[in-house]
Amino acid sequence: MSADVPANLPLVLIIEDEAPIRSFLRVALTGHGYRVVEAERGDTGLIHAATYVPDVVILDLGLPDMDGLSVTRRLREWSAVPLVVLSARGQEKDKVAALDAGADDYLTKPFSMPELLARLRVALRHAAARQRGDAGATVETGGLRLDLAARRVTLDGAEVRLTNLEYKLLAHLARHAGRVLTQRQILKEVWGPGSAGQAHTLRVFMSQLRHKLEADPARPRYLLTEQGVGYRMAAE
Amino acid sequence: MSEPETRPDPDRLLAQLRAEEEKARRGALKIFFGASAGVGKTYTMLEDGRKQLAAGRDVVVGYVEPHGRRETEALLAGLPQLATRQVSHRGVGMLEFDVDAALARRPALILVDELAHTNADGCRHAKRWQDVEDLLAAGIDVYTTLNVQHLESLNDIVAQITGVTVRETLPDAVFEHADDVELIDLPPDDLLARLREGKVYLPQLVERALAGFFRRGNLVALRELALRRTADRVNADVLSVRRLQASPGPWPTRERVLVCLGPDRGSARVVRAGRRLATALRADWMAATVETPFTRRLSEAGRARLAQNLRLAERLGAETMTLSGQHIADEILSCARARNVTQIVVGAPGKPRWLRAVIGSTTDDLIRSGGDIDTHVVPHGRDDDEDAEAGRGEQGDMRAPLAPRLAPGAEPEDVTSPALGPGYRAAALAVLASSVFAWLMDWAGLTEANVIMTYLLGVAYVAARHGRGPAVATSVASVVAFDLLFVPPAYTLAVSDTQYLLTFAVMTGIALLISAMTVRIREQAEASREREQRTGALFRMSRHLSSTTGTLTLVHVALIQLADVFGKEVTILLPGADGRLAPPPGAPADFVAVDERTGVARWVLEHGQAAGHGTDTLPGCQALYMPLAASQGTLGVLGIRPPQGVQLSAPEQRQLLETLANQIALALERDALARAAQQVQVAAETERLRSSLLASVSHDLRTPLAVISGASGALLDEDASREGVVRDPATRRQMLQSIHSEAERLSRLVRNLLDMTRVESGALVPECEWLPVEEVVGSALNALGGRLAGRAVSVELPADLPMLHADGVLLEQVFINLLENALRHTPEGTPIEIRARAETASGSAPRDAPGAPGALGAPGAPGGATSGATSDVRDVVIDFSDRGPGIPLDELQRVFDKFYRSERGRGGTGLGLTICRGILQAHGGGIEALPREGGGATFRLRIPVSGQPPALAPDPAPDPAP
């Protein structure tokens, strides 16, 4: 992993009120080649985000001074920095709201360190790609390969035929591979605005895609469901 | 009974302390008390008010009658005044004190003149002192003025002294409960001088006043009365203080006074005498009236007077009761003995001496059979006392249109001539019929004795059917007819044989006796029928109420019973959640809406006293409102509109109504208490569950915590000492591993507990969406991730399986719990199978129904995949099967119990399956555990699916092909 770390170590801003979690994150992240800035309140977090210009932000949704959702909104007013939110279980609605407001990903407490590191890597990679202005011509995960330029999908080398809409859906997920996308985000992107209430349509198409791409649609490898939140295409 | 008490009675002290507490919350009442108008009461009151204002208190003048006195007006100028209320009384506008405005303004102190004033129609209360009571109850201090002649108990004495009966009276209790009484004294000569100077009344009225009320003799006598009354009060204050300090001294003996009341006007005087006696003896007192067959014959006016006398006694502080029986003296004496009465006060007999000698009198009976009870005989007042035109002191003289005089409830006497009533027609017919029949007998040659019997039969008939008057008329007419028709010489009143005179006398005597006895029997029968009716009503009410629960049902039952007795227009108002009084749905309540503007129901609820029609408070209302008073306060208000022309003020009616109201109140209270008890029981049960939960959870929490803190402590210790036992990297790793797994166990426990709390608190409301089973199974398997390694998990979902309408997050939780359960309880490497199928709700399983609509997974046809479902309710059944040791038959049910753990279970919380059941039940489905053929267990989930998913969103415009 250390091979991936650029010479200029990426800076993580942790906005979290619980000191034990901050300290464990600091130790673990420093050990994995990140620099760390901490804030225990939402307002100081926003100031730090402006002063230090971090490469990625970890934000706890349950802050004492302001709720994480407003921190997300205010941050997104002027910054596109990758943002991973932390939330307790049972707060699916908060997560979805934060994601819809512009957060890049989420983690449910308690979470494991490898999970967090994977999320950070994905977030940083997407940010880097965005900066390069290059969404990537191909996306590859396992045996699944999308050639976005040629609109070609192959599974273990064999071409898969998709309808126009299926392809559009798959391509959208693939462009954000590794990142969770909320149902609303996907519907808006693929079916257009005004389709927000059509969650079951999305489910039907996801099911069709799984039947075409997954060996066992009931145990998907590529197209993962985040129950109550949305979908994620597996990366790596 | 008459033992002298040597120490204070604790109950009485407690009562006194309570009364003082009550007072602390009430406003204080100060009365400026004087012997007559013009002594300077209003002046002093205003001066005091100004002082209080200067001292920074919020003082307002509520109502002051300046009587054109310059000094008073000058004082008034410096004080803030409340606007008076314009009331139109019989077309004449009058100014009245506005109690509602005063209550809204809420000053600290309010000055209200003339406490004994009678309000005009349309005011909240009949009397000003009732307004003042409301102000005090609201915590507002009141200054007011009062003349001695207005005190109720001195009313007749003042009338004797001055020859003028004062109509505006004040109950003595108000005067006695006043916090402060200041006597404003002016020697009579000074007062007369002031009067002549025109300082009291306008000059044109002075002469009239001097000739009437303001004679020197009157003034001296009134002054003495005022001084004595004030001295009495001071004396009472001293006594009260002594009692409180328990200073040794003579304690009054327990005396009890009973006043006998009748429907006559003189009884009012007896009441006042009784009251004075009771006050002098410092005794409790009560007033009783006896209801006999005779009283049932009272005219409306007589009844009204009786009710009025009883109310007078009540106002003067007596406990009143209505006894019932044949013989007045016996009833009074038995009541007196039962209540330990020592003194009886009774009016002097009104009958002439000779009549008393013949038929006796109640007073004589009382004296004769009274034994050791003292009997006081009070001469009756002149019957025309109350009709005398009253010079009413300053109020009466100065206010041009006189205030209404009608005592509430007393209707003008309505004497209709009974001469042409049906009874007398019947009498005439009876005599005619008897005569015809007798004439026939005479013609047939029968003797005169038979003729006389025929007439007596007619008398008996009329007496039985039509009462005393017609019976007497029939008796007389029969004798006359007999004389005319059958006594020679016929067809004249003349009598040839003097023997017949004796026959006439005997015949008249027998006829009268028969009629009297028959009438008496009839009246007794009527009385007992009415009593029976009342008892019956009470019995029915109590029986129905006792077999009913639930506030609304109770009210409903009570209303039906009340309507039975009193007619249809009855309602019960109960305070709702918002504190507003409202009738139950469906009750006739037109009059409530009308009366609501006066706030009468609210007043009754707050004060616990009856108001409205026929009472002194808001008598203008259409209905009478009675409090439903129970031991814990007033629970509601009973409203009843009497049918046109019926008075509810008759004592027996009021008593019945009160008794019924009490029963309803008690039933409501019983119901409320029962509900409270039930809640307590539920709370106790919840508490018991909670503590068992705590006991169980604390064990589950402690074990992983012990491992974590123990293992991490050992690692830290080893780091610090460098000599620790745990140097071996493999051991270290093992310890870290156990810290990690115990932390995960803890996390699982907390998650389960949180879920359990949601399930149990009823906060679990599924947010249902249309979901494919496959997707939920997929996300659950994914969530378990590596923990499923080494297990063959087979999933069999038919292609035509309908979508579920369920909460994805909760359903995923169920699947995870079941999978974790299987992982925990079955040997490693054994397979897990998930199978689903659709069943019609009746239970049969159309597994192979071809092309079932709403199915998923037909590739390539997105538009048609989910369209056109036809059947309405189906169950989706999902089986989770394993090949583990299976579940013993006797545990199949219990595995879903909270904290149930099989003996073989390891590391479970005993909550997972309970949560599953809770979630499925919230979806209207269920879960059961089944033994599996060939070994292992199956958990069968059943989720009903009704309706069909909506149509798919339309395809967006296709992208241009690349």
Interface residues (C-beta under 8 A of the other chain):
Chain A: R89 G90 E92 P110 A149 A150 R151 T163 N164 L165 E166 K168 L187 V190 W191 G192 S195 Q198 A199 H200 T201 R203 V204 F205 M206 S207 Q208 R210 H211 K212 D216 P217 A218 R219 P220 L224 T225 E226 Q227 G228
Chain B: A743 S747 R751 L754 R758 E769 W770 L771 P772 E774 E775 V776 V777 G778 S779 L781 N782 V793 V795 L797 M803 G808 V809 E812 I834 L856 G857 P859 G860 P862 A865 T866 P949 P950 L952 A953 D955 P956 P958 D959 P962
